[in-house]
Amino acid sequence: MLDWFSSGWVWIVLGLVLVGGEMLAPGVFLLWFGLAALLTGAVVGLTGLAWQGALLVFAGLAIVCVLAGRAITRRRSDEPDIAAGLNDRGRQLIGKVFKLEATMTGGEGRIRVGDSSWRVTGPELLAGTEIRVVRVDGATLVIEKA
């Protein structure tokens, strides 16, 4: 029965089944095993390895494909999500420049953003000074002089 694994076509069919199974299962995991099986099929078809060698090649390629897949998906997930601040108005304001409504006292003041007024904290500045939002702390914007 294990002699089947010495045929490159068995590995290719197994790879296609695993890649197809990826469409039914959530996540992106079977894809890497399917790719490893397809590559194993190519290696076995070209070299005529026995089933023991084919299983070792598959094991090695599976590890390499899973690690490569993790590196690819991690790199993509580290990129900022454009829609992450969609419903977070304060986060959308980071980096924007505004003018202070009134002189800051005690490190606190207010700015007008559209039709709303936001509480800000930062250095003591005079009314009308241009400021830049550097981060959000709850419902308070932390600012610096622009």
C-alpha positions as CSV (number, residue, x, y, z in Angstrom):
1,M,0.0,0.0,0.0
2,L,2.8,2.5,0.8
3,D,4.3,1.8,-2.6
4,W,1.6,4.1,-4.0
5,F,3.7,7.0,-2.5
6,S,6.5,6.1,-4.9
7,S,4.4,7.4,-7.8
8,G,4.6,11.1,-8.6
9,W,1.0,11.2,-9.8
10,V,-0.3,10.1,-6.3
11,W,1.5,13.1,-4.8
12,I,0.1,15.5,-7.5
13,V,-3.4,14.2,-6.9
14,L,-2.9,14.5,-3.1
15,G,-1.6,18.1,-3.6
16,L,-4.6,19.0,-5.7
17,V,-7.0,17.5,-3.1
18,L,-5.3,19.5,-0.3
19,V,-5.3,22.8,-2.3
20,G,-9.0,22.1,-3.1
21,G,-9.7,21.4,0.5
22,E,-8.4,24.8,1.4
23,M,-11.5,26.3,-0.2
24,L,-13.7,24.3,2.2
25,A,-11.7,24.9,5.3
26,P,-11.2,28.3,7.0
27,G,-7.7,29.8,7.1
28,V,-4.7,29.3,4.9
29,F,-3.1,26.1,6.1
30,L,-3.9,23.2,3.7
31,L,-2.5,25.3,0.9
32,W,1.1,24.9,2.1
33,F,0.7,21.1,2.5
34,G,-0.9,20.9,-0.9
35,L,2.0,22.9,-2.4
36,A,4.5,20.6,-0.6
37,A,2.7,17.5,-2.1
38,L,2.7,19.0,-5.6
39,L,6.4,19.7,-5.3
40,T,7.0,16.2,-3.9
41,G,5.1,14.8,-6.9
42,A,7.5,16.7,-9.2
43,V,10.6,15.4,-7.3
44,V,9.3,11.8,-7.2
45,G,8.3,11.9,-10.9
46,L,11.8,13.2,-11.9
47,T,13.9,11.0,-9.6
48,G,11.9,7.9,-9.1
49,L,12.3,7.9,-5.3
50,A,11.0,5.0,-3.2
51,W,8.1,5.7,-0.9
52,Q,10.4,6.2,2.1
53,G,12.4,8.9,0.3
54,A,9.1,10.5,-1.0
55,L,7.8,10.7,2.5
56,L,11.0,12.3,3.7
57,V,10.9,14.8,0.8
58,F,7.3,15.6,1.6
59,A,8.1,16.1,5.3
60,G,10.9,18.5,4.5
61,L,9.0,20.4,1.9
62,A,6.0,20.7,4.2
63,I,8.1,22.3,6.8
64,V,9.6,24.7,4.3
65,C,6.3,25.6,2.7
66,V,4.6,26.2,6.1
67,L,7.4,28.4,7.3
68,A,7.4,30.3,4.0
69,G,3.6,30.7,4.2
70,R,3.9,32.1,7.7
71,A,6.5,34.6,6.6
72,I,4.4,35.7,3.6
73,T,1.2,36.1,5.7
74,R,3.0,37.8,8.6
75,R,4.6,40.3,6.3
76,R,1.1,41.2,4.9
77,S,-0.5,41.4,8.3
78,D,2.1,43.8,9.6
79,E,1.0,46.4,7.0
80,P,-1.4,49.0,8.4
81,D,-5.1,48.2,7.7
82,I,-6.6,51.1,5.8
83,A,-10.1,50.5,7.3
84,A,-8.7,50.0,10.9
85,G,-9.6,53.6,11.9
86,L,-12.9,53.6,10.0
87,N,-15.1,54.0,13.1
88,D,-12.4,55.5,15.3
89,R,-12.5,59.2,14.7
90,G,-9.7,60.0,17.1
91,R,-7.3,57.6,15.2
92,Q,-8.2,59.3,11.9
93,L,-7.0,62.6,13.4
94,I,-3.5,61.5,14.1
95,G,-1.0,63.6,12.2
96,K,-3.5,66.3,11.3
97,V,-2.9,69.9,12.0
98,F,-5.5,72.2,13.8
99,K,-5.6,75.5,15.7
100,L,-6.2,75.8,19.4
101,E,-9.6,77.3,20.3
102,A,-8.3,78.7,23.6
103,T,-5.1,79.1,25.5
104,M,-4.1,75.8,27.1
105,T,-4.0,75.9,30.9
106,G,-2.6,73.1,33.0
107,G,-1.6,71.2,29.9
108,E,-5.3,70.9,28.7
109,G,-7.2,72.7,26.1
110,R,-9.8,72.2,23.2
111,I,-9.7,72.2,19.4
112,R,-12.5,72.3,16.9
113,V,-12.7,69.5,14.4
114,G,-15.6,70.0,12.0
115,D,-18.7,70.4,14.1
116,S,-17.2,68.9,17.3
117,S,-14.9,70.0,20.0
118,W,-12.1,67.7,21.3
119,R,-10.2,67.8,24.6
120,V,-6.4,68.0,24.0
121,T,-3.4,67.6,26.3
122,G,0.1,68.7,25.6
123,P,2.5,71.6,26.2
124,E,1.2,75.0,27.3
125,L,0.3,76.9,24.1
126,L,-1.6,80.1,23.2
127,A,-5.0,80.3,21.5
128,G,-4.6,80.1,17.7
129,T,-1.4,78.1,17.8
130,E,-1.2,75.4,15.1
131,I,-0.9,72.0,16.7
132,R,-0.5,68.4,15.4
133,V,-2.2,65.4,16.9
134,V,0.4,62.8,17.8
135,R,-1.8,60.1,19.5
136,V,-5.2,59.4,21.1
137,D,-5.6,58.6,24.8
138,G,-9.3,57.5,25.2
139,A,-11.4,60.5,24.1
140,T,-8.4,62.9,24.5
141,L,-6.1,63.9,21.8
142,V,-2.4,64.3,22.7
143,I,-0.8,67.1,20.7
144,E,2.5,68.9,20.0
145,K,3.2,72.3,18.4
146,A,3.1,72.0,14.6
